[in-house]
Amino acid sequence: MSNKLYSKIAGTGSYLPEKILTNKDLETMVDTTDEWIFTRTGIRERHLAAEGEFTSDLALEAAKNAIFSAGITASDIDLIIVATTTPDKVFPSVATILQRKLGIAGCPAFDIQAVCSGFVYALATADNFIKTGAAKCALVLGAETFSRIVDYTNRSNCILWGDGAGAVILQASESQGVISTHLHADGNYENMLHVPRSETGRDTVVMEGNAVFKMAVNTLDQIVDEALAANGMQKSDIDWLVPHQANIRILQATAKKLDMSMDRVVVTVDKHGNTSAASIPLALDVAVRDGRIKRGDVILMEAFGGGFTWGSALIKY
């Protein structure tokens, strides 16, 4: 018997706030149209957190669903990692606030900030904790209240963003679950997509949309090649693409790179918008719960975000 430790996804969970902001709603707020938004982004609606509803609240609901799905209790968790760009407070971390809300204490809990690549970064970190034996049961989340850093008078990017949370329980296993993860960053592109500090105290997203789009498509192309080459796999070995949900055209370009039908791509951008670090675990949970993704399927997760950061995770579910 092999003593080598792997990590595998034991359960998934997600949560979306009740309030829905449709493209029609946005037509009354800025100079835009439903058709213009949908043809360029693939987005029809997005969810927004209620007043007084924080990132940790969304994370808690997603965590409860993942815990139930995995058939464990909160006390089994020995590591909490939350990927977020929109914490409740400057400090403490969302992870420690979530830990309190789950009624557990003692285990390490911390946030990771890699914007839209955050969940892949968090998953890779938890995977390495488990592989070294430092943890046996990790709660890994992407959770965002991104609407709090959106300028709803900026028609170029206010149409994109949504709020939500997704979670997985990652457990130690003797059989392979997470096959490999690949993380990258390049800080030279900081000003193409960032939230600068404003003198008014309301910090909001600034983005050079076309430049970011081109960079994302080219980088995600390289990510696909890297993940396959590292594992001696072919494009046809991938059963499902679970990408960061930024823009339908980026998803289509990545699917084309994989010679993959869009039927094998999990698409939630139409209903969720871009939920930053929450988008991959949200999409994963949707496809697991509707029965598309089954045990044994090989999944490629990939993301590109501000920083720039980018990364992928190849997983046997």
C-alpha positions as CSV (number, residue, x, y, z in Angstrom):
1,M,0.0,0.0,0.0
2,S,1.3,3.5,-0.9
3,N,1.9,5.8,2.0
4,K,1.8,8.8,-0.4
5,L,-0.9,11.3,0.5
6,Y,-3.2,12.9,-1.9
7,S,-6.2,15.2,-1.5
8,K,-9.6,14.8,-3.0
9,I,-12.8,16.7,-3.1
10,A,-15.2,15.1,-0.6
11,G,-18.0,17.6,-0.9
12,T,-19.1,20.9,-2.6
13,G,-21.4,23.7,-1.6
14,S,-22.4,27.2,-2.8
15,Y,-24.6,30.1,-1.9
16,L,-26.0,33.1,-3.9
17,P,-27.6,36.1,-2.3
18,E,-31.4,36.5,-2.9
19,K,-31.3,39.8,-4.7
20,I,-30.9,39.5,-8.5
21,L,-29.8,42.4,-10.7
22,T,-30.8,41.8,-14.3
23,N,-29.5,43.5,-17.5
24,K,-32.9,45.2,-17.7
25,D,-32.3,46.7,-14.2
26,L,-29.0,48.0,-15.4
27,E,-30.6,49.7,-18.4
28,T,-32.3,52.0,-15.8
29,M,-29.0,52.7,-14.1
30,V,-26.5,53.3,-16.9
31,D,-26.4,53.9,-20.6
32,T,-26.5,50.2,-21.7
33,T,-28.8,47.5,-23.1
34,D,-29.6,43.9,-22.3
35,E,-28.5,43.0,-25.9
36,W,-25.2,44.9,-25.7
37,I,-24.3,43.2,-22.3
38,F,-25.3,39.7,-23.4
39,T,-23.6,39.7,-26.8
40,R,-20.3,40.9,-25.3
41,T,-20.2,39.0,-22.0
42,G,-22.8,36.3,-22.0
43,I,-24.3,37.7,-18.7
44,R,-28.0,38.1,-18.2
45,E,-28.1,38.6,-14.4
46,R,-26.1,38.6,-11.3
47,H,-26.8,38.3,-7.5
48,L,-26.1,41.1,-5.1
49,A,-25.6,40.8,-1.3
50,A,-28.2,42.6,0.8
51,E,-27.3,45.5,3.0
52,G,-25.7,44.0,6.1
53,E,-24.9,40.7,4.4
54,F,-21.1,40.2,4.4
55,T,-18.7,37.9,2.7
56,S,-18.5,35.7,5.8
57,D,-22.3,35.3,5.7
58,L,-22.2,34.0,2.1
59,A,-19.1,31.8,3.0
60,L,-21.0,30.3,6.0
61,E,-23.9,29.1,3.9
62,A,-21.6,27.7,1.2
63,A,-19.5,26.0,3.9
64,K,-22.6,24.4,5.5
65,N,-23.7,23.0,2.2
66,A,-20.2,21.6,1.5
67,I,-19.9,20.1,5.0
68,F,-23.3,18.4,4.6
69,S,-22.4,17.2,1.1
70,A,-19.1,15.6,2.4
71,G,-20.9,13.9,5.3
72,I,-18.7,15.4,7.9
73,T,-19.1,17.8,10.8
74,A,-17.5,21.2,11.3
75,S,-15.4,19.8,14.1
76,D,-13.6,17.5,11.5
77,I,-12.2,20.6,9.7
78,D,-8.5,21.2,10.5
79,L,-7.8,24.0,8.0
80,I,-9.8,26.9,6.6
81,I,-8.7,28.9,3.6
82,V,-10.9,31.6,2.1
83,A,-10.1,33.2,-1.3
84,T,-11.6,36.7,-1.3
85,T,-11.0,40.2,-2.5
86,T,-13.8,41.7,-0.5
87,P,-13.3,40.8,3.2
88,D,-15.8,41.9,5.9
89,K,-13.1,44.1,7.5
90,V,-9.5,45.0,6.9
91,F,-8.8,42.4,9.5
92,P,-9.4,39.9,10.9
93,S,-9.6,37.5,8.0
94,V,-12.9,36.2,6.6
95,A,-11.6,32.7,7.4
96,T,-11.3,33.4,11.2
97,I,-14.8,35.1,11.2
98,L,-16.1,32.0,9.4
99,Q,-14.4,29.7,11.9
100,R,-16.2,31.5,14.8
101,K,-19.5,31.2,12.9
102,L,-19.0,27.5,12.4
103,G,-18.4,27.1,16.1
104,I,-14.9,25.7,15.8
105,A,-11.5,27.0,17.0
106,G,-7.8,26.1,17.1
107,C,-7.1,25.1,13.5
108,P,-5.3,27.5,11.1
109,A,-7.6,29.8,9.2
110,F,-6.5,32.5,6.7
111,D,-7.5,34.4,3.6
112,I,-5.8,34.3,0.2
113,Q,-5.9,37.3,-2.1
114,A,-5.4,36.5,-5.8
115,V,-8.6,38.1,-7.1
116,C,-10.3,35.9,-9.8
117,S,-7.6,33.2,-9.5
118,G,-8.1,33.1,-5.7
119,F,-9.9,29.8,-5.5
120,V,-7.2,28.0,-7.6
121,Y,-4.5,29.5,-5.3
122,A,-6.5,28.4,-2.2
123,L,-7.0,24.9,-3.5
124,A,-3.3,24.5,-4.4
125,T,-2.4,25.7,-0.9
126,A,-4.8,23.3,0.9
127,D,-3.6,20.5,-1.4
128,N,0.0,21.1,-0.3
129,F,-1.0,21.2,3.4
130,I,-2.7,17.8,3.0
131,K,0.2,16.3,0.9
132,T,2.7,17.1,3.7
133,G,0.4,15.7,6.4
134,A,-0.1,19.2,8.0
135,A,-3.9,18.9,7.5
136,K,-6.4,16.1,6.8
137,C,-9.7,17.9,6.2
138,A,-9.6,21.4,4.7
139,L,-12.5,23.8,4.0
140,V,-11.6,25.8,0.9
141,L,-13.8,28.6,-0.3
142,G,-14.0,31.4,-2.8
143,A,-16.4,34.1,-1.4
144,E,-17.1,37.6,-2.6
145,T,-19.3,40.6,-2.1
146,F,-17.8,42.2,-5.2
147,S,-20.7,44.6,-5.6
148,R,-19.3,46.7,-2.7
149,I,-16.3,47.7,-4.9
150,V,-18.2,48.4,-8.1
151,D,-19.0,51.9,-9.4
152,Y,-22.5,51.6,-10.8
153,T,-22.1,54.7,-12.9
154,N,-19.2,53.1,-14.8
155,R,-21.0,51.5,-17.8
156,S,-17.8,49.7,-19.0
157,N,-17.5,47.3,-16.1
158,C,-20.4,47.6,-13.6
159,I,-22.3,45.2,-15.9
160,L,-19.8,42.3,-15.1
161,W,-19.8,41.7,-11.4
162,G,-21.8,39.6,-9.0
163,D,-21.7,38.3,-5.4
164,G,-21.6,34.7,-4.2
165,A,-19.7,31.9,-2.4
166,G,-18.5,28.4,-3.3
167,A,-16.8,25.8,-1.1
168,V,-15.2,22.4,-1.2
169,I,-14.1,20.0,1.5
170,L,-10.7,18.7,0.6
171,Q,-9.7,15.5,2.4
172,A,-6.6,13.4,2.7
173,S,-6.8,10.3,0.5
174,E,-4.7,7.4,-0.7
175,S,-6.1,7.7,-4.2
176,Q,-5.4,10.7,-6.4
177,G,-7.9,13.6,-6.5
178,V,-6.0,16.8,-7.1
179,I,-3.6,15.7,-9.9
180,S,-1.6,18.9,-10.2
181,T,-1.9,22.7,-9.7
182,H,0.0,25.4,-11.5
183,L,0.1,29.0,-10.2
184,H,1.6,32.2,-11.7
185,A,1.6,35.9,-11.3
186,D,3.1,39.0,-13.0
187,G,2.9,42.3,-11.0
188,N,3.9,44.4,-14.0
189,Y,0.3,44.6,-15.1
190,E,-1.1,46.0,-11.9
191,N,-2.8,49.0,-13.4
192,M,-4.7,47.2,-16.1
193,L,-7.1,45.7,-13.5
194,H,-7.1,47.1,-9.9
195,V,-8.9,48.9,-7.2
196,P,-6.9,52.0,-6.4
197,R,-7.3,53.8,-3.0
198,S,-9.6,56.8,-3.6
199,E,-9.6,60.0,-1.6
200,T,-13.4,59.8,-1.2
201,G,-13.0,56.5,0.7
202,R,-15.1,54.5,-1.8
203,D,-12.6,52.3,-3.6
204,T,-13.9,50.8,-6.9
205,V,-12.7,48.6,-9.8
206,V,-10.7,50.2,-12.6
207,M,-10.2,48.0,-15.7
208,E,-8.7,48.3,-19.2
209,G,-11.3,45.8,-20.6
210,N,-9.9,45.0,-24.1
211,A,-6.3,44.7,-22.9
212,V,-7.3,42.4,-20.0
213,F,-9.4,40.3,-22.4
214,K,-6.5,39.7,-24.9
215,M,-4.1,38.9,-22.1
216,A,-6.5,36.5,-20.5
217,V,-7.2,34.5,-23.7
218,N,-3.4,34.2,-24.5
219,T,-2.5,33.2,-20.9
220,L,-5.3,30.7,-20.5
221,D,-4.1,29.1,-23.8
222,Q,-0.7,28.5,-22.1
223,I,-2.3,27.2,-18.9
224,V,-4.1,24.5,-20.8
225,D,-0.8,23.3,-22.4
226,E,1.1,23.5,-19.1
227,A,-1.4,21.4,-17.2
228,L,-1.6,18.7,-19.9
229,A,2.2,18.6,-20.5
230,A,3.0,18.3,-16.8
231,N,0.9,15.1,-16.6
232,G,1.5,13.6,-20.0
233,M,-2.1,13.9,-20.8
234,Q,-4.0,14.7,-24.0
235,K,-6.8,17.2,-24.6
236,S,-9.2,14.3,-24.9
237,D,-8.4,13.2,-21.4
238,I,-10.3,16.2,-19.9
239,D,-13.9,15.4,-19.2
240,W,-15.0,18.9,-18.0
241,L,-13.7,22.4,-18.1
242,V,-14.7,24.4,-15.0
243,P,-13.3,27.9,-15.8
244,H,-13.4,31.2,-14.0
245,Q,-16.6,32.8,-15.2
246,A,-15.5,36.2,-16.6
247,N,-16.8,36.4,-20.1
248,I,-18.5,33.8,-22.4
249,R,-16.0,34.7,-25.2
250,I,-13.0,33.8,-23.0
251,L,-14.7,30.5,-22.1
252,Q,-15.4,29.8,-25.8
253,A,-11.7,30.5,-26.7
254,T,-10.5,28.2,-24.0
255,A,-12.8,25.4,-25.1
256,K,-11.6,25.8,-28.7
257,K,-8.0,25.5,-27.5
258,L,-9.0,22.1,-25.9
259,D,-10.9,21.0,-29.0
260,M,-13.8,20.7,-26.5
261,S,-17.5,21.1,-27.2
262,M,-19.2,23.9,-25.1
263,D,-21.4,21.1,-23.8
264,R,-18.4,20.0,-21.7
265,V,-17.8,23.5,-20.3
266,V,-19.6,24.4,-17.1
267,V,-21.1,27.9,-17.9
268,T,-22.7,29.9,-15.1
269,V,-21.7,33.4,-16.2
270,D,-25.2,34.0,-17.6
271,K,-26.8,33.6,-14.2
272,H,-23.9,34.6,-11.8
273,G,-21.9,37.2,-13.7
274,N,-18.2,37.5,-12.7
275,T,-18.1,36.6,-9.0
276,S,-14.2,36.7,-8.9
277,A,-12.8,34.1,-6.5
278,A,-16.3,32.5,-6.0
279,S,-16.9,31.7,-9.6
280,I,-15.1,28.3,-10.0
281,P,-16.4,26.7,-6.8
282,L,-19.9,28.0,-7.6
283,A,-19.7,26.5,-11.1
284,L,-18.3,23.2,-9.8
285,D,-21.1,22.9,-7.2
286,V,-23.8,23.6,-9.9
287,A,-22.5,20.9,-12.2
288,V,-22.0,18.3,-9.3
289,R,-25.5,18.9,-8.0
290,D,-27.2,18.7,-11.4
291,G,-25.4,15.4,-12.1
292,R,-23.2,16.5,-15.0
293,I,-19.9,16.0,-13.1
294,K,-19.6,12.5,-11.8
295,R,-17.1,10.7,-9.6
296,G,-14.0,9.7,-11.6
297,D,-14.4,12.6,-14.1
298,V,-11.3,14.6,-14.9
299,I,-11.8,18.3,-14.5
300,L,-9.6,21.3,-15.5
301,M,-10.1,24.4,-13.5
302,E,-8.5,27.6,-14.8
303,A,-8.6,31.3,-13.9
304,F,-7.0,34.7,-14.7
305,G,-7.3,37.7,-12.4
306,G,-6.0,41.1,-11.4
307,G,-2.3,41.2,-10.4
308,F,-2.1,39.6,-12.9
309,T,-2.5,36.2,-11.4
310,W,-3.4,33.0,-13.2
311,G,-3.5,29.3,-12.5
312,S,-5.0,25.9,-13.1
313,A,-5.9,22.8,-11.2
314,L,-6.3,19.4,-12.8
315,I,-8.5,17.2,-10.7
316,K,-10.0,13.7,-10.7
317,Y,-13.3,14.2,-9.0
